[in-house]
Amino acid sequence: MTLEQVAVAAEIEDAASVRMSQYQRGVHTPRFNIAENLARALDVPVEYFYSPDDQTAKLLLLWHSLSEARRGQLLKSLEELP
């Protein structure tokens, strides 16, 4: 997707490609409701945008891709670790 397409999907209207570029470069930080719209448009969890490192981001993406049943199984397995 182009920045323009993401902006449209996230319902960002004002100078969409400019604003998206500013978010991407860290010039501006989107309000949380905009981050939620971006997450929905990109099919990622909103927490992904706030992850402190690449490993956490990867875990969030993997978790997001799992079904509820698989999430439950994984949580149970993790809780059983020493």
N, C-alpha and C positions, 0 to 999 in steps of 0.2 A: 504494500500500500504506500502511496505517496503521502507526504505530510498533509497535503490538501485533502486527500481522501479520508485520512484519519480524523482530521479536524471536522469534516462534514459528518462522519459517522459519530463523532463525539459531541456533535451539536455545538461546536465552537464557531461563532459567526464572525466576530470582528477581526478582519484581516487575518483570516485563518492560517495561511501558510506562514506568515510572519510570526504570529503568536506561537505556533507549533515549533518553529525554529528556535524561538527564544526559550521555550520549555526544554527543548532538546539540548541546547547549549548551556542551560543553567542560568540564563539571564533573568528569567522570571520563574516563579514556582506557581503551578496552578492551584487554585482553591480546591478543597477536597472534593466538592461536587463535580468539578471538571476532571479531577483525577479519576473519580468513579466512572465518568462517561468515557474517558480515554481507556480505562481498563476494560470496560464492556466492549468498546469498539475493537480493541486488540485481543480480546478474549484472554486476558490475564487477570489474576487477582489484584485488587487495588494495592494490597500490601507490597506487591512486587516493586512498586515505585519508591517505596520507603525502606527497602531492605538495605542493611548496612554493608553487605558484601556480596560477592558473586555466588558463594556457596549457598547463602540464605536465599538469594533470588532463585537459584536453580531448584532448591527444595520447594519453594513456593510454587514454581511452575509445575513441578512434578506432582505436588499435592493437588493442585488445581485440575490436573488432567485425570485424576483418579475418580472412580465412581464412589458413591457414599459407602457402599459395601466394602470396597477395597480400602478406603480410608479407615473404616472401623477395624478391619483386619490388621492394618499397619499399626494403628495406635495400640492395639492389643499386643502385638509383637514387641513394640517399643517399650511398653510398660513392663514386659517380662524380662527385659535386659537387666543385668546386674548393675 
